């Protein structure tokens, strides 16, 4: 994995936490054995990149859900869905 930073000193105070998050998440992905396009990090990009043949998702709420679910998957926790079926199955 590579990360390229053009340090132009414009809004660098605002961008620093985002760059740090990306660096930490990319390191986590590498340690977890993930390779290739990391679609679950699309929350941080203006124009998300996807695998060939897939449509890029631009909805921030869906991108955030993908990020959270990928982290939950790495921790072997239950995935979050918003289907509403869980409420009816518990009766």
C-alpha positions in Angstrom: 0.0 0.0 0.0 1.1 3.5 -0.7 -0.1 6.9 0.5 0.9 10.1 -1.3 0.6 13.4 0.5 1.0 16.8 -1.1 1.6 19.1 1.8 0.5 22.5 0.6 -0.3 23.9 4.1 -3.9 24.7 3.1 -6.4 23.4 5.6 -3.7 21.1 7.0 -5.1 21.3 10.5 -8.4 20.0 9.2 -6.9 17.3 7.0 -4.4 15.9 9.5 -6.8 13.7 11.5 -8.3 12.3 8.3 -4.9 11.4 7.0 -4.0 9.8 10.3 -7.2 7.8 10.3 -6.5 6.6 6.8 -3.0 5.6 7.6 -4.1 3.6 10.7 -7.0 1.9 8.8 -4.7 1.0 5.9 -2.2 -0.5 8.3 -5.0 -2.4 9.9 -6.1 -3.7 6.5 -2.6 -4.8 5.7 -2.2 -6.6 9.1 -5.6 -8.3 8.5 -4.4 -9.7 5.2 -6.6 -7.5 3.0 -5.3 -6.3 -0.3 -6.5 -4.4 -3.4 -9.1 -1.7 -3.3 -10.4 -1.1 0.2 -14.0 0.0 -0.6 -14.8 0.2 3.1 -12.6 3.3 3.3 -14.7 5.2 0.7 -16.2 7.2 3.6 -13.0 9.3 3.6 -12.8 10.0 -0.2 -14.6 12.4 -2.4 -14.7 10.0 -5.3 -14.7 6.4 -4.0 -12.9 3.7 -6.0 -14.5 0.3 -6.4 -13.5 -3.0 -8.0 -14.2 -3.2 -11.7 -17.9 -3.8 -12.5 -19.2 -2.4 -9.2 -21.0 1.0 -8.9 -19.3 3.4 -6.5 -21.5 4.3 -3.5 -21.7 8.0 -2.8 -24.2 7.9 0.1 -22.3 8.9 3.2 -24.6 6.9 5.5 -24.1 3.7 3.5 -20.3 4.4 3.4 -20.3 4.8 7.1 -22.2 1.5 7.6 -19.7 -0.3 5.3 -16.8 1.1 7.4 -18.5 0.1 10.7 -19.5 -3.4 9.4 -15.9 -4.1 8.1 -14.5 -3.2 11.5 -17.1 -5.4 13.2 -16.2 -8.2 10.8 -12.6 -7.9 11.8 -13.5 -8.1 15.5 -15.8 -11.1 14.7 -18.8 -9.2 15.9 -22.4 -9.3 14.5 -22.9 -7.2 11.4 -25.4 -4.3 11.7 -28.3 -4.3 9.3 -31.2 -1.9 9.0 -33.8 -4.3 7.6 -36.0 -4.2 10.6 -36.6 -8.0 10.6 -34.8 -8.4 13.9 -37.7 -6.6 15.7 -40.2 -9.0 14.4 -38.2 -12.2 14.9 -37.8 -11.6 18.7 -41.6 -12.0 19.4 
